[in-house]
Amino acid sequence: MPNPVRASARRTFPAVVLTLLIGLVALVLLWPDAQPTSAIRAAGATPAGGAQKSQAPETRPPPTSPPAYLAWVPGGFPSSFRDHVRTVDELTATAVVAGDTRWLTTSHDADGTIVDRPTPPFAIPIDAFAVNPVEYAPFLPDELRVEIIGELNAGKGILSTRSAELRGVGVGGTLTFGGQQVTVGAIVPDETIGWSELLVSRQVGERLGIVDDRYLLALPDETMSERAWESLVAGLLPEGTLIRSVEPGGTPYVRVGSGVNPPVVVKGVFGEFAAHADPADPAFLTIDPRWVRAHLRTKSVPLIGQVTCNAAFFPLLIHALREVERAGLGSLIHSTAGCFNARTVARDPTAPPSNHAYGAAIDINAPENAYGATPTMDERIVAIFERWGFRWGGDFLIPDGMHFELGTPVGVG
């Protein structure tokens, strides 16, 4: 009989894999000539739950998608934007992609066996997106276009390769979100569907509650600069709207939040949890305590003292802080607002869990570097953290100067 709480047990790193991960990073820490790239490889190369997944898809060479231009804005586009952008003469094709976190309550493999069934009220946050198949077709690789569009039109879901590995569900399996169920129609490379965990049609997305238009893909009728592209999009939005615009090849993640790791990548490094929203404030989460026990540790680190973080996050954090000390910059780190904080990105209830919810980000000198304010973080500290594989929040579209999170793992981008 399947285990009803598999989401807690199997969504965490298996003990052997976690031991290997910590061992590899510890080796880097102790190696006298350790370099930042070595630690990044150790921390970023270990997948979560690998050996336990019974239906991992076959490996395919990554197909090439058309060179799309990308734009997104914090919180999503206005509801009228999708219709408006389709009238722009300079764009030969556009697709506005809707996306929201949906909560997985049960999953089955193709023969009906339960794979995931977290104990209520816990559920698994899934980074889910919805598209109009006709609009999305021009942005798909030639060799996968017919398959993906056919499955979307049939009301089925598309999983990315990493998502299928996390889920342990293959083609013909099902994902259930409360009273709504989606059958898996295809598994494709992550980049083909914007590194989403689940892609469905807009019709299915409405049933699931995917309503926020998160990012725009476009094919102009001629090549344009990034500045010209941003200017074009800005002309379709209220004055003063913050926009992130990217030319083809400008990011490994062609999706909303293109400058940070997608949830499917974060989960692969730091483990996936089940959680439920706080009834008083749904932007804050209660995470399954078994995941917390398996992944979080409280340790004393240089310059900061005691902090609670993901076990896989500590080695790089310690490396960076030791280098800050060696550089004689320790006095520039005055405080920390901590590492683990179980909430969503930007406290948006439909956004994915923050890296802080995984214990995979650290906030330093928060009073002087408030969210949205001009950062004051010393550039030498930023440079050190970046050498150790961190991404600094001061570079975000809405600056978050206190924030450091793990950057792109090796093998991505």
NUVOFI-270442 format. One record per residue (C-alpha): y, z, x. Coordinates in steps of 0.2 Angstrom, whole numbers, plus 5000, padded with zeros to 4 digits. Each point is the difference from the previous one (the first is absolute). Layout:
N
YZX...
//
This chain:
413
500050005000501749955007501150145007501550024988501250065014499649865012501849965001500350165010498549995011499949825004501849965000500250105015499549965018498250025002499750155012499349895014501449874999501450145000499150085015500149845009501849974996500550175006498949985015500849835005501850074997499650165010499349895014501749915001500950164999499050075015500049835010501350025014500749824999500150004981501149874992500749994983499049844995498450095004500350144988500549884986498449905002499050164999500950064984500249834992498349935003498850114990499849954982499650134986498350014992499349855009498250045001499950064983500649854991498549904993500949844994501249965014500549824998499549865013501349975013500949844998501349925012501750044994500749854990501849945002501250034986501549894997501550075010500950094986501750095001500050184994501250114992500050174992501250144994499750194999499350054983499649824995501049854993500950004983498949944985501049844999499849955018498449914998500749884987501649985010499249965017499049864992501649904996500649995018500049825006499850045018498350084997498549894997498850144995500350194997498850144995500750184996498650125002499950164990499250165007499750184996498850135005498550014988498850154999498249965002498850114989498449915003499249865009498349914999499149885011499349844992498450084994500950134991499850155012501450125001500949985017501650114997500250134986501350145006499950154990501450014987501550025001499849925017500149815002500249885015501749925002499849815001501449885007499849874986501049844997500249874986500549815001500249854989498549895006501049844998501550075010498950085013498949855004501249915012500050165011498150005003499049915013499249844995498250055003500250164989501349944987498749934987498950165001501450134999501049914986498349974990499650195001501750054995500049894985498450074995500750174999499150065016500750105015500249955018499650125014500649995018498750025013500550175005500250064982498249944997499450105015500950154994499349994983498249955004500149884986499749815001500149854988499450054983500450185002501350084989501550115002500550124985501850074998499950124986499549894985500349835009498649915010500249865012498549905007500149945018500049815001500349975019500350095016501249915012500950045016501450134999501449895005499549874986500650124986501450105009498950145006499850064982498450104996499949914983500849844994499949954981500949894989501650064991499050004983498850125008501350095009500950044984498450084993499950115016501950054999500649895015501749974995501250005015500549845008499950055019500249855011500449815000499149865009500949835001499849835007501749925003500249815000500650015018499950125014501450144999500550145011499750184996501850034997500149844988498450074991500750174998501749934993499149894988499050154993501550115000500949884989498750034986500250195000501450124996501350025014499550135013498149994997499150045016498849865005498749985013499849815003498749935012499749835007498249935002499150095014501350145000498850144995498150025000500150074983500749874987500350134986501150134994500450135014499649875012500650115015498750134997498150014999499349964983499050144992498449915003500350015019500650184999498450054991498949925013500850105014500350174991498750004986500249984981500250144988499950034981501550094992500950034984501950004996500950164997500450014981501750075004500449865012498849855002500749965017499150155007498250005002498650135000498749935013498150044998499850155011498449935008501049865008501350135005498750105009499249855008501649925007501450125002500250125014501450125005500450015018501450055012500849855009501349985013501850034995499650024982498750144999498850014985499949854989498649944988499549825002498549884999498850035014500149825005502050015001500150155013499549915016501449874999501250134994499650125015500149855012501849954994500650185000499350035017501049855007501650064991499750165010499749915017501649904997501050164999500549964981499150154992501650084996500549854988498650054988500750144990498850014985498749924989499849984982498149995002498649874999498950024985500949994983499049934985501249894992500349814996501149885010501950044996499450124986499649854989498550044988499449825000500149985019498650035012499750175008501250035015499350015018500550184999498650024986498749955013500850125013500449845010501950015002501250135008501850044996501150065014501850065000500149984981501750094997500849875012499049854993500050014982499149874990501349864996501350065013500549925016498650065013500650115015498350005008500249985019499449825005499150075015498950104988499749854989499549905015498750125005499250024983500049814998499149985017498650114993499849894985501250094987501149914988501850084998500750024982501749975007499649814999499550004982501049914987500550174994500250105016498950155002500550065018498950155000498449914997498749945012498349924994498649915009500449825003498949844998498250045007499349885013499249854992501449974987501449885002
//
